[in-house]
Amino acid sequence: MQYFYQSVYDLIVETSTNLPGDVRRAVQAAQENEDKGTRSALSLSRIADNIHMAECNVSPICQDTGMPTFIIHCPVGANQIIMKKQILEAVANATKASKLRTNSVDSLTGANSGDNLGPGTPVVHFEQWERDDIEVKLILKGGGCENKNIQYSLPADLEGVGKAGRDLDGIRKCVMHAVYQAQGQGCSAGFIGVGIGGDRTSGYELAKHQLFRHVDDVNPHPELRKVEEYVMEHANTLGIGTMGFGGQVTLLGCKVGVMNRLPASFFVSVAYNCWAFRRQGVVLNAETGEINGWSYPRGTEVSFQEAFEASAEEAKNTPKEERREVVLTTPISEEQIRSLKVGDVVVINGTMHTGRDALHKYLMDHDAPVDLNGAAIYHCGPVMSKDEAGEWHVKAAGPTTSIREEPYQGDIIKKFGIRAVIGKGGMGPKTLAALKEHGGVYLNAIGGAAQYYAQCFKKVEGVDYMEFGIPEAMWHLETEGFAAIVTMDSHGNSLHADVEKNSLEKLAALKEPVFK
């Protein structure tokens, strides 16, 4: 199969950079259903921009390209050893070409392999079938949404929905609770795959396999179809909205599968996927490895050009009083920060610093390599490339989920005088207290909008701690026009806490259907 390697490489690039057609239609429907002029509507407009830009730039839709997971169906006699070697080679070369982020990290040392190869990465599953062609499917599921996966062991008592028994109604309660607990941290509006039964391992695998279904398919199992329809109708009444900003659209798809279980165990496993639902597949000639077709509609079949233009027009025509916009240049003063309130749009110019888990842990016990007084720190693990002259360039740079830094952030704000913390999904009470005491704000950027934000970074001024790996290093970036929304201010207000409280009340008030 002389073309197998190239076909897999093309699949990786397509999956990372060109959102599938069925997913695009779901995002377009969300735009139509969201209230115009709201924070969620504006976020969906930026998402439309980003989808279009990623396709045009052939660059990652989201900087977190996740754990590449391949499912290969092949005829009897196909050489799986050779195929896996070529898959690994394609993954390494796609990483080198900045189509994938360096995401494979040693669990004990924290060392990044630099090529997405290592024990357990990428994930490759082979299954034989009776057809005479080969199908290779790939899903790129980022860490932010992966962290919002959840597994329930029934019976259980769940916040907001009460007792969940070993029946369809108990399953419904688990799924609704899974949507609630994700809030905006998994880059809503999202998709969920649900696995009923199995053991703890196979249940999660079944849930993830549901994400390979087409967005607009219909479950052939009548009881499961009822659950899917109920969840799609009622999840969007919780008011969580895009990025957790509140709104009409919280969920874009729900797919449920079932398998047998042990009598003593009843697991409901939920795999949460962000709006950047990157999965694609190719059908290959088993003799040559050439691509005969694609498993899902390609993004080029559902143009986002009109959505891109419409979102630009909407942003231009939205009255300024509905979204107060404040331009700040770093370093930022406490007086400027104290003037901001939840809901303000902040546009940042000047130097911005990236920082994720490794950096926050390190700074707890060490000095910073640069002066951070008045600084903006961005929870981001970018995709970077180096040109022939040795200059670094930002290829993709959306925000990561901020809640992971909650154990550190308040102390880091106090220690270094940081004024603006930027990320997605919000943070907790410890950070909120530090923002109030020391004069800081949390700015929520649009999760997954890696191309939209990459254009704001005009120059890489420097980098520290490359030993942490490219995503965890501290990048110093010359920034122009970086826009985000104040969702936690210096007066003790948190949009995230308000949305979570309101959505819990709506969850508890839902009428329970009768499943027979």
Buried (B, 14 or more C-beta within 10 A) or exposed (E): BEBBBBBBBBBBBBBBBBBBBBBBBBBBEBBEBBEEBBBBBBBBBBBBBBBBBBBBBEBBBBBBBBBBBBBBBBEEEBEEEEBBEBBBBBBBBBBBBBBBBBBBBEEEEBBBBBBBBBEEBBEBEEEEEEEEBBBBBBBBBBBBBBBBBBBBEBEBEBEBBEEBEBEBBBBBBBBBBBBBBBBBBBBBBBBBBBBBBBBEEBBBBBBBBBBBBBBEEEBEEEEBEBBBBBBBEBBBBBBBBBBBBBBBBBBBBBBBBBEEBEEEBBBBBBBBBBBBBBBBBBBBBBEEBBBBEBBBBBBEEBEBEEBBEBBEEBBEEBEEEEBEEBEBEBBBEBEBBBEBBBBBBBBBBBBBBBBBBBBBBBBEEEEBBBEBEBBBBBBBBBBBBEEEEEEBBBBBBBBBBBBBBBBBBBBBBEBBBBBBBBBBBBBBEBBBEBBBEBBBBBBBBBBBBBBBBBBBBEBBBBBBBEEBBBBBBBBBBBBBEBBBBBBBBBEEBBBBBEBBEBBBEBBEEBEEBEBE
